[in-house]
Structure formats: structure tokens, C-alpha cells
């Protein structure tokens, strides 16, 4: 699926966008990485585009610290 991916740095509105191919459209709340060494991005908003156009969806995401994400996932505060 063709996705227009919008990414930004945390605390900034320095949006960058590019069109990417995904096996499926990412879902809000999940993380994605564009390469094995790239930063992780948290998907914040997904806009589905079920009409003729250049993409199937627009995905807005913010860069996150992968270690913090893993820490929250594997060792949640109780």
C-alpha cells in the first residue's frame, strides 16, 4: 500500500514527508522504523484515503527513543 508518511522530531514541527510502500497501513499507537538503523517513530494519526489519488493513507508520526519505548513495554510501572 502506498502511504504518504509524515515524520517530525519530538517537541518540534519540522515535518518531513515522503511516499513509502507498506505491506499494510500503520495503526495509531504503534511504532515504525524505516531501516534497521533509523530512528523509531510513533504513529499519532492515520488518515485513510479511499478515493483515487496517489496514496492509500497519510500517516503522521513523531520520532521516539526506542529504549524508552521498550522500557515502557517490557517494564510497565505498577
TABEL-V894978 format. One record per pair of residues at least 6 apart in sequence whose ideal C-beta (glycine too) atoms are under 7 Angstrom apart, sorted by the first residue. I is the first residue (numbers start at 1). J is the second residue. If there is no record, write none. Layout:
i->I j->J
i->I j->J
//
This chain:
i->1 j->22
i->1 j->24
i->1 j->25
i->1 j->56
i->2 j->19
i->2 j->21
i->2 j->54
i->2 j->55
i->2 j->56
i->3 j->20
i->3 j->22
i->3 j->25
i->3 j->55
i->3 j->56
i->3 j->57
i->3 j->59
i->4 j->17
i->4 j->19
i->4 j->55
i->4 j->58
i->5 j->17
i->5 j->18
i->5 j->20
i->5 j->59
i->5 j->61
i->6 j->15
i->6 j->17
i->6 j->58
i->6 j->59
i->6 j->60
i->6 j->61
i->7 j->16
i->7 j->41
i->7 j->61
i->7 j->63
i->8 j->14
i->8 j->15
i->8 j->62
i->8 j->63
i->9 j->63
i->10 j->62
i->10 j->63
i->10 j->64
i->19 j->54
i->19 j->55
i->25 j->46
i->25 j->56
i->25 j->57
i->26 j->32
i->26 j->43
i->26 j->46
i->26 j->59
i->27 j->43
i->27 j->46
i->28 j->43
i->28 j->44
i->28 j->45
i->28 j->46
i->29 j->43
i->30 j->43
i->31 j->40
i->31 j->41
i->31 j->42
i->31 j->64
i->31 j->69
i->32 j->41
i->32 j->43
i->32 j->61
i->33 j->40
i->39 j->63
i->40 j->64
i->40 j->66
i->40 j->69
i->41 j->61
i->41 j->62
i->41 j->63
i->41 j->64
i->42 j->61
i->42 j->62
i->42 j->64
i->43 j->59
i->43 j->61
i->44 j->60
i->44 j->61
i->44 j->62
i->45 j->60
i->46 j->57
i->46 j->59
i->47 j->57
i->47 j->58
i->48 j->57
i->49 j->55
i->49 j->56
i->49 j->57
i->49 j->58
//
